[in-house]
Amino acid sequence: MNHKLFRISAALLGIAVALGAFGAHGLKDMVEPDRIGVWEKAVRYQMLHAVALMIVAVAANHLAAKTLKRASVLFQVGILLFSGSLYLLVLLDVPALGAVTPLGGIAMIAGWIVLAIHKPSNL
């Protein structure tokens, strides 16, 4: 298991829960109702990909070092760009930030592709 990556994923999961709670309770009076749905999508994708990152951390002994690094970096960049841009879009109401979101989605997809084409040694 990759302990550092496991801790990063656990931190990202904790942050997702906190941001989800903030979105459910703190944002109600701050933003338009349709923005809450955008926030929830950001939390959902962060949560899902932080779990994927945790699985990669646990499976580290079965993944080639390059595969582990590529997939984990792509998931982290994806969370940052996809969820991060949506969080900022909601909080700052800057529509141009929406142009960054697909780049995060592409990074997330690429992370899944890296895992899909990897041939595990002993899984």
C-alpha positions in Angstrom: 0.0 0.0 0.0 1.1 3.5 -0.7 0.6 5.3 2.6 1.2 8.8 1.4 -1.4 8.4 -1.4 -3.8 6.8 1.1 -3.5 9.8 3.4 -4.0 12.2 0.5 -7.1 10.4 -0.6 -8.4 10.3 3.0 -7.9 14.1 3.3 -9.7 14.7 0.0 -12.6 12.5 1.2 -12.8 14.5 4.5 -12.7 17.8 2.6 -15.4 16.5 0.3 -17.7 15.8 3.3 -17.0 19.2 4.8 -17.6 20.9 1.4 -20.8 18.9 1.0 -22.0 20.0 4.4 -21.1 23.6 3.6 -23.0 23.3 0.3 -26.1 21.9 2.0 -26.2 24.3 4.9 -23.9 27.3 4.3 -24.5 28.2 0.7 -28.3 28.4 0.8 -28.4 32.1 1.5 -25.3 32.9 -0.5 -26.0 31.7 -4.0 -28.8 31.0 -6.4 -30.5 27.5 -6.0 -29.2 26.3 -9.3 -25.7 26.8 -8.1 -26.2 24.3 -5.3 -26.6 21.6 -7.9 -23.2 22.6 -9.4 -21.6 22.5 -6.0 -23.1 19.0 -5.3 -21.7 17.8 -8.6 -18.3 19.0 -7.6 -18.5 17.3 -4.3 -19.8 14.0 -5.9 -16.9 13.9 -8.4 -14.3 14.8 -5.7 -15.7 12.0 -3.5 -15.8 9.4 -6.2 -12.3 10.2 -7.4 -10.8 10.4 -3.9 -12.2 6.9 -3.4 -10.6 5.8 -6.7 -7.3 7.3 -5.4 -7.6 5.3 -2.2 -8.2 2.1 -4.2 -5.1 2.9 -6.2 -3.2 3.5 -3.0 -4.3 0.1 -1.5 -3.5 -1.7 -4.8 -0.1 0.0 -5.1 1.7 -3.4 -4.6 -0.1 -4.7 -7.7 0.5 -1.7 -10.0 3.6 -0.8 -11.8 5.2 2.3 -10.3 4.5 4.3 -13.5 0.9 3.2 -13.6 0.5 4.2 -9.9 2.0 7.6 -10.4 0.2 8.4 -13.6 -3.2 7.3 -12.4 -2.8 9.1 -9.0 -1.6 12.3 -10.6 -4.4 12.3 -13.1 -7.0 11.8 -10.5 -5.5 14.5 -8.3 -5.3 17.0 -11.2 -8.8 16.0 -12.2 -10.2 16.7 -8.8 -8.4 20.0 -8.6 -9.5 21.2 -12.1 -13.0 19.7 -12.2 -14.2 20.1 -8.7 -12.0 23.1 -7.9 -13.3 25.0 -10.9 -16.9 24.2 -10.1 -16.4 25.3 -6.4 -14.9 28.6 -7.6 -17.6 29.0 -10.2 -20.3 28.8 -7.6 -18.5 31.0 -5.0 -17.2 33.7 -7.4 -19.8 33.5 -10.2 -17.2 33.7 -12.9 -18.5 31.8 -15.9 -15.1 31.7 -17.6 -14.1 29.1 -14.9 -16.5 26.7 -16.6 -13.9 26.4 -19.4 -11.5 24.7 -16.9 -13.9 22.1 -15.8 -13.7 19.8 -18.9 -9.9 19.7 -18.5 -10.4 18.2 -15.1 -12.9 15.7 -16.6 -10.3 14.7 -19.2 -7.7 14.2 -16.5 -10.2 11.9 -14.6 -11.0 9.9 -17.7 -7.3 9.6 -18.5 -6.7 8.2 -15.0 -9.3 5.6 -15.6 -7.8 4.7 -19.0 -4.4 4.3 -17.4 -5.8 1.8 -14.9 -7.9 0.1 -17.6 -4.9 -0.6 -19.9 -2.6 -1.7 -17.1 -1.8 -5.4 -16.8 -1.7 -6.1 -13.1 1.1 -8.5 -12.0 -0.8 -10.4 -9.3 -4.3 -9.2 -8.7 
